[in-house]
Each structure stands twice: as structure tokens, then as C-alpha cells.
Amino acid sequence: MLDIRHLRSLVAIADTGKLATAAERVHLTQSALSHQIRALEEHHGLPLFERTRHGLTFLPAGDRLLQLARTVLAEVQAAERDLQRMNGQASGELRIALECHTCFDWLMPVMHQFRQRWPGVEVDLVAGFHADPLTLLKEGRADLVIGSRPKAVRPWQVLPLFRFEILAVLANDHPLRHKRHLSPKDFEGETLITYPVPEQRIDLIREVLQPAGIALQRRTAELTVAIVQLAASRRGIAALPSWGLQSYLSHDYVQGLRIGPKGLWSELHAIWPRAQSGQPWMQDIAGIIRSECAQLPGIEWLS
């Protein structure tokens, strides 16, 4: 009764928390996925989920099957990789361009696991700040971009990774430090400290300041630690992903505040040319990123 497609469905439900988005991931209609789950529950005589207004919550029987699913699917994927290596399909090159430069904070464990899985694939990072990372794909100078979702997805394979919260970074003695969150008006008169990238690639400017008609003086730095140090020294305010700030916040070097009452959120996607979709390691590295980043603070999964 229990087969691989059931296990993949359980993992998709666990990752997304919603039947509709899980159905899209496993290429089923919501009705077909509901029928699949009902058949499992009837076969085992136990409910697998509690359906709430926030989504599906796994019950003990569902948790046990989910544990089985993650174990079995990991073994299936490992066997498929071994067969691809035996067939001579596991050698090549993977050049990665990062649009979000704080991604370097979690990239090392991702690369370590990838090299263990695909020892025949040479991994390289495309250095520098790029105004349009997708141009690197078009010109054949990169194989994979980790960044925001492109407006036109037709030429690309786009795999969602996760969404993350961006926090304002202030000095410990900044006058705004006691606010629960910052509004656009709070930024007036400040210097904005950013990476040296175009304004339209900076979420705070594009999503918050420009709609409010606020233009700030900018100061740039290439390193995250330099941006945090400038903010700590009252040289301005920065805006960085929450995962990149945790060590600085835990040592009380700076303050991190929400931007807006619901926070400022951005998304990361893995993007590569559709022509390269046949490379077996492309889907796998996206899965490794999701797995390694599961414990990052301030993230939510995308389906």
C-alpha cells in the first residue's frame, strides 16, 4: 500500500504545511493528493494529520510515516547518485553566482555536503558584485544563480528555496533603538549602509523607501562585518538578513529592528538555464541548501 509517491507527498506536506502547495510540488491536483492521504489513513486505520486553519499538523501516525519518508527518500536519492556516477554522469563543473552576499554565511556547509555527494563536480564561485546575475547565465559565465525570482522565468528553471526577514541594523545608542519597528519616516536624514549594488536590488529602497518618496544618502562596503561595524559606529543604518546578524546581536554589538509592523521579507531561489536541467546535481544542490538552512533564524519555506 505504501510506496514512493506516498512518501514524497508526506515530505511535501511537511515542508509546505498546506495541501494545495504540497500538491503542486508533487504534480498532483489537490483533490488527488487528498484522496491519496485518505487512502493511507483508511489503510492504517489512523488519522495522519489534524486539519487546522493554519494548515496541516502531523499527528503521531503521520510523524512516524514522515520519519520513514525522510529516511527512505534519502537512501533512494543516494542510490540514484551512485548509479549516475557508475554511468559516468557525475562529472562536470558548477559555477555559482550569489545575488545575496550574506549567503556566504551558510554556503560553506552546503558546499561541503555537495562535494561529498558529487566528488566529480568541480565547484567554483563567480566572484564580485554583479548588477544583473542572470546575465552571467546568459553569457555562459555561471551555471547557477542564488537570488531573487526573475521577472521572466521562461528561459530559466527556477526552484524556490526560502523567504527571509530583513532587519534594520542600528547602533546600541541610536535614538530609534527602543522602537518596536521602523517606519519609512524613521529613515529620513539617515545614511544607508549597503553592499555596492544598484538601488533596485536593495529591498529596503525598492519596497519601503521609494514608495514613501524617501531618498537617502548611501555608503557602501563589500563585507558584512564592515557594514555592521559602520552601523555600530553610528555612521548610518543598514538592512541585513536576520541570519547574518545573529552573532552580532547575541554579543550586543548592534540592535536589530523589524522594518514595518509585519517585517520586510525577501526570497531566495535557485536559478539555472533550462538547457542544464538534465544535469543530475542541479536539483540536488537546491535540496542541500534547503536542508542546511532549515535552522536559520527568520526564514520561512517557499513551495
Secondary structure, DSSP 8 states (H G I E B T S, - for coil): ---HHHHHHHHHHHHHSSHHHHHHHTT--HHHHHHHHHHHHHHHTS--EEEETTEEEE-HHHHHHHHHHHHHHHHHHHHHHHHHHHTT-S-EEEEEEESSGGGHHHHHHHHHHHHHH-TTEEEEE--S--S-HHHHHHTTS-SEEEES--S--TTEEEEEEEEEEEEEEE-TT-TTTT-SEE-GGGGTT-EEEE-SS-GGG-HIIIIIITTTT---EEEE-SSHHHHHHHHHTTS-EEEEEHHHHHHHHHTTSSEEEEESTT-EEEEEEEEEEGGGTT-HHHHHHHHHHHHHTTT-TTEEE--
